[in-house]
């Protein structure tokens, strides 16, 4: 099931908080801010603060360690939360270990790879394309496509979460054969952060083929091994 990873972590003694994104659960029906940096970060950090308060009020003993992880969109959301936490610290929240799997941290690069080859010529023929162009695209606006796409990509750069220097070690996990979230995003993130002086490592999934789905279990296994080595 979707919550099997969380249940597994809890069974190993971790206290688990798993963010319910805006547009799901109790906020069903609201617009979901997919790959938007600030709301993605807020939903995680707000939950962690609320969870910490609940634990204190319930007199549940915990360590001060905080392990952060996520896969796919969860990887992006966790990276956004980590960036926000470093730039605007919240009392009682300090990450101990971070493992991120198959996330689109570099949104622009991710979209660039995914959209390669989409603009295929001659899909519509003759009268069909003429009909569309005559009615929807005035002749003096024939360059609308590149303009709209450029604005789209410019806005997406604001929501990239790969171009900063984390104060904590970052472990990225990704598969070479991933076509859902291309590995180019992780490679770009690794290169940018490494050049900024970050302690970062890119672990390549050994599954065959190393696609998005096949790398979930290897990611979980690596994440557990890494976190267990840091637990006190």
Buried (B, 14 or more C-beta within 10 A) or exposed (E): EEEEBBEEBEEEEBEBBBBEBBBEEEEEEEEBBBBBBEBBBBBBBEBBBEBBEEBEEEEEEEEEBBBBBBBBBBBBBBBBBBBBBBEEEEEEBBBBBBBBBBBBBBBBBBBBBBEEEEEEEEEEEEEEEEEEEEEEEEEEEEEEEEEEEEEEBEEBEEBBBBBBBBEBBBBBBBBBBBEEBBBBBBBBBBBBBBEEEBEBBBBBBEBEEBBBEBBBEBBBEBBBEBBEEEEE
